Amino acid sequence: MNRLAAALADRYRVERELGAGGMATVYLAHDLKHDRAVAIKLLHPDLGAALGSDRFLIEFRWLQPLLFELASTRRTPSLPPSCYE
């Protein structure tokens, strides 16, 4: 979690892990720009490498209109290609 928190420190304050499953770990964070709670999903590195970022982006685009307003989508270079915020 320290690596994730450091990589996103300019935009989010990562507070704690919410849960983990076979594909990813989800963290509770605070969006500093919009002053709101957000969830950050980080695919497990081996799965991210196998599936690539396309699978993650497809899921993100499908869920986005159903669950939340899109605030930002940006690739974070210091994290694996399977991590988007």
C-alpha positions in Angstrom: 0.0 0.0 0.0 2.9 2.4 0.6 3.9 2.3 -3.0 0.4 3.0 -4.1 0.0 5.8 -1.6 3.3 7.4 -2.7 2.5 7.1 -6.4 -0.9 8.8 -6.0 0.0 11.3 -3.2 -0.4 14.3 -5.4 -4.1 13.5 -6.0 -5.3 11.0 -3.4 -4.8 10.1 0.3 -4.9 6.3 0.4 -6.6 5.4 3.7 -7.0 1.7 3.8 -7.7 -1.6 2.0 -11.3 -2.2 1.5 -11.0 -5.7 0.2 -9.2 -8.1 -2.1 -10.2 -10.9 -4.4 -8.9 -13.1 -7.1 -8.4 -10.2 -9.5 -7.7 -7.1 -7.6 -7.4 -5.2 -4.3 -9.6 -2.2 -3.7 -8.5 0.7 -1.5 -10.5 3.5 0.1 -8.9 6.9 -0.7 -9.8 10.6 -0.4 -9.8 12.6 -3.6 -7.9 15.8 -2.6 -9.1 17.9 -5.5 -12.8 17.0 -5.2 -12.9 16.5 -1.4 -14.7 13.1 -1.6 -14.2 9.4 -0.8 -13.2 7.2 -3.8 -12.3 3.6 -4.4 -9.1 2.7 -6.2 -8.9 -0.7 -7.8 -5.5 -2.2 -8.4 -5.3 -5.4 -10.4 -2.9 -8.0 -9.1 0.4 -7.6 -11.0 0.4 -11.1 -12.6 -3.2 -10.7 -13.7 -2.6 -7.2 -15.0 0.3 -8.5 -17.1 -1.7 -11.4 -18.4 -4.8 -9.4 -19.3 -3.3 -6.1 -20.1 -4.9 -2.8 -19.4 -7.6 -3.2 -22.1 -9.7 -5.6 -19.9 -9.5 -3.1 -17.0 -10.6 -0.2 -19.2 -13.5 -2.1 -20.6 -14.7 -2.8 -17.1 -14.2 0.8 -16.1 -16.1 2.2 -19.1 -19.0 -0.2 -18.5 -19.3 0.6 -14.8 -18.7 4.3 -15.0 -22.1 5.5 -16.1 -23.8 3.1 -13.6 -21.9 3.8 -10.5 -20.2 7.2 -10.4 -19.4 10.4 -12.1 -16.1 10.2 -14.0 -13.6 12.6 -12.3 -10.4 11.4 -14.0 -8.8 8.6 -15.7 -5.1 8.7 -16.0 -2.3 6.2 -16.3 0.0 6.4 -13.3 3.5 5.7 -14.7 5.1 4.6 -11.4 2.6 1.8 -11.0 1.9 -1.3 -13.2 -0.2 -0.8 -16.4 -3.1 -2.3 -14.5 -3.5 0.6 -12.2 -5.7 3.5 -13.2 -7.2 6.1 -11.0 
